[in-house]
Amino acid sequence: MDFWGEFHGPNSAYVLDLYERFLEDPSSVDEQTRQIFERWKPPSDAAPVSAPPADRSVSGVDLEKAVAVANLARAIRIYGRLAAHLDPLGSPPPGDPSLDLEFYGLTEEELRQLPASLVGGPAASAAPNAFEAIQALRYIYHGNTGYDLGQVVDPEEREWLRETVESRQFCNLDPEASRALLERLTQVDTLEKFLHRSFPGKTRFSIEGLDMMVPILDKVIQFAADDDFCMVFLGMAHRGRINVLAHILGRSYEEILAEFKDPGGDDTAWQELGWTGDVKYHRGGRRLLSDEDEVRVVVSMPPNPSHLEYINPVVEGMARAADTSADNPGMPRFFPKASLPILIHGDAAFTGEGIVAETLNLSQLDGYQTAGTIHIIANNQLGFTTLPEETRSSMFSSDYARGLRIPVIHVNADDPEACIEAACTGYAYRKKFQKDFIIDLIGYRRFGHNEGDEPSFSQPEMYQLIENHPPLRSLWASRLQERGVIEAGWADELVNRQMRELQVILDAIVLEEHRDESIPIPPPRGAARRVPTTVPIESLRELNEALMQVPEGFELNRKLERPRRRRKTILDAPGEPTIDWAAAEDLAFASILADGVPIRLTGQDTERGTFSQRHAVLHDVKTGEKFIPLQALPQAKAAYEVYNSPLSESGAVGFEFGFNIQAPERLVLWEAQYGDFVNIAQPVIDEFLLSARAKWGQTPSLVLLLPHGNEGQGPDHTSARPERFLQLAAENNFRLAFPTTASQYFHLLRRHVALLKTDPLPLIVLTPKGLLRHPLTASRPLDLAEGSWQRVIDDETADSGQVRRLVLCSGRIFVDLAGSPVRQELTDLAVARVEQLYPFAQEELSELFEKYAQLEEVIWTQEEPQNLGFWDFMRPRLIELIAGRWPLRYVGRRTSSSPAEGSGAWYASNQKTLIEQVFSDEKESLVEKGVVVEEVNV
């Protein structure tokens, strides 16, 4: 009989390896294995596939049993998690037939006759036979931990994980560590019970049922400190956040209890700064862990709104910023041991929120990787009122991560030793392989979604079990008492002492005197007005010449040769409009680097530019080698990085927000392929970018580059939805600009950098598409060398003494207005551009109105529909500014639920009518042609 045909996959390789060792040296295998191999013949590739079956011999039976044992061991390693006892509430594991002896026709007695080496691995090393080896394997894989490692494809990682798991090298808790763990669990549990007793019904999103989250964090952070990490970044939603703030971030009990008392007081100073604050379970924290006079590691937890998982990319961006040094020219240097990101997820949110998948996808991408994240799923087995079978299509909440080959450990949250072992394994894996690791901490939620909720309405059986289930602190204390590690009464005294301490602190709080000084107060906004942004012509020439250099032998695409030849000459005639949009950006970036400010530019197709305008990364057509001119700039004093982002908006923008918050001294930009792509990042914009200052005192300065403009290409990719940004405009919380010339863009970027230290604000730039190379958007070199950012640009062709009608507009429509033949014939009309929409250019517009002494009418026009774009924002402000002196009229497209026409011909017809109506004395709407005229009562 050809016994070798019985082996498949990894088992055949393993048994063949044993057999070859036996042939070389029979003493290299144990006695039982040697007796089996002595009856075998070497494997033969020539054996006929359809050979008749041989008579069953004793050796054949042995071989079949050996194969069965190997397959059983493999099944336990891969599917053992299905038999693991993971639910603290006692629900039985689903199991799997492949984990049973009967599935393979095996008996216990037969296993005892076979060698342990058939099982293999550390679990078999001390076992006298296959049965004991299988029992050891079951103890590991069928206990309170489920190992989900089959998706790991790298052989080295797979072998390391098996060796680590089966050797149990992280499973020992000595008596001292066991008592320390009980003390920690007492702190965690007592704080929750004290808050529940002292402030009944007040929302705190208790950690109870997942108490081991805090000791797991303790362990991982301790490892990071021991390994000389500089920072640990921790991201989490509201479940357990107050407890983590207290015990991991060091927020004092006094501050927490005072917040529950809800102090009032005089908040005038905060209100003047636009400060609104946030609820206590959204707050962030920062802690320096020190030994004597030495800071070992800084732990930082950024604030997070109730949009749960949206903190994920923010934390990753912060970690990436901490991991990169950009002080020197060229590519930033990456230091994987600079920081460790930890993310705590909800079980329902991990599968339900797409931002999780977007963030996980970033983990191994150039420009985004952070050398691995420790993920902890705070698994309540419930999402508010929704059961797991109602929230996901997979068995485990972590199953999505299997597709990304991330190892997962599921662990029963009521087994402290298993939880600590999972933490140790996860950290060690991340340290060795610099990849993500997931700990699925399976517990329960002691109360409802919040403390005012009644969970038994929807989960009566589950909450009957929870009501009768003792807390982990009590379980662990009983276990230690049974082991003789603590004396009777010691655990109760810990609780009583902690309760007394909390009561003393609460009684001492005087609300009128208490004010939380830990809240970061942002600097005043809008303080900066005019800053120098010019660059001398000679410096521009030197920068441009350097940017046009490529390495010797580097062969460019032929289609780039002509524009680059022209680009070399753009500074030869300072008075001619030779600077297009891409050149202005390139020179702005180069000058910023020369000033010593690092730049990070990412986005969709950003390296080349959606419209083939940028070419920040050049490619050798023969070798594929890349060259980035801004990284080879001789004048640079800081690093430059540019990356194409994945096709992700929420994850990508959230990442750049986090990067920007951690590295506020750098110019950080994200570019959308088209402006409307930013729609998908709306939660990041609403909850972080534009409200972070008011809620949390953060001062983001992220730049969003959003191509915008109606050019007859249909509704999609037309609008960056400026109306949504303007709806969020308040208290000078960001800047929104729509520059119409290359020089304006140049000065806007340089001005933004100049204000990073004194007046940092997010900058939203509506950028052109078809106008990138238009003659009317080009600028003179002198405009860069002598000009400045202009919030409003007046009509240079108008005679101020004759102007009766003033047309105000913003952006692309100016080109159509300026290029209209009708415009050339009108001497009593001026067309001015509002380049900065927010903060509102009140002073500049007032000066503009005063300039035109004969003014009789003000018109606002835009190519966006009446209910979109800028009109709703400009209307009340213009009314206030005009103050009844002149009529105000809107001329533009009618209201529409869609941002643009779907037909190019229809667009052209409507646009022509719109331009004609702007210049016409007629004041009637042409609704049939999509244009309305609105007379505003001022």
Secondary structure, DSSP 8 states (H G I E B T S, - for coil): --GGGG--HHHHHHHHHHHHHHHH-GGGS-HHHHHHHTT-----TTS-TT-------HHHHHHHHHHHHHHHHHHHHHHGGGGS---TT-------GGGSGGGGT--HHHHHTS-GGGT-SHHHHT-SSHHHHHHHHHHHHSSSEEEE-TT---HHHHHHHHHHHHHTTT----HHHHHHHHHHHHHHHHHHHHHHHHSTT------TT-TTHHHHHHHHHHHHHHTT-SEEEEEE-STTHHHHHHHTS---HHHHHHHHH------HHHHHTT-----TTT--EEEEEEETTEEEEEEEE----SSGGGHHHHHHHHHHHHHEE-SSSBS-EE-TTSEEEEEEEEHHHHHH-HHHHHHHHHTTSTTT--S--EEEEEE-S-BTTB-HHHH-SSSSTTGGGGGGT--EEEEETT-HHHHHHHHHHHHHHHHHH---EEEEEE---SS-SSTT--GGGT-HHHHHHHHTS--HHHHHHHHHHHTTSS-TTHHHHHHHHHHHHHHHHHHH--GGG---TTS-----SS----------HHHHHHHHHHHT---TT----HHHHHHHHHHTTTTSSTTS--B-HHHHHHHHHHHHHHTT--EEEEETTTTT-TTS----SEE-TTT--EE-GGGS-TT--SBEEEEE--S-SHHHHHHHHHHHHH-TTSEEEEE-SSGGGGGGGHHHIIIIITTHHHHH------EEEEE----SS-STTT---HHHHHHT--TT--EEE---SHHHHHHHHHHHHHTTTTS---EEEEE-SGGGG-GGG-B-HHHHHH----SEE--TT--TTT--EEEEE-TTHHHHHHT-HHHHH-SSEEEEEE-EEETT-HHHHHHHHHH-TT--EEEEEEEEETTSTTHHHHHHHHHHHHTTSS-EEEEEE---SSSS-S-HHHHHHHHHHHHHHHH-S----BGGGTEEEEEE--
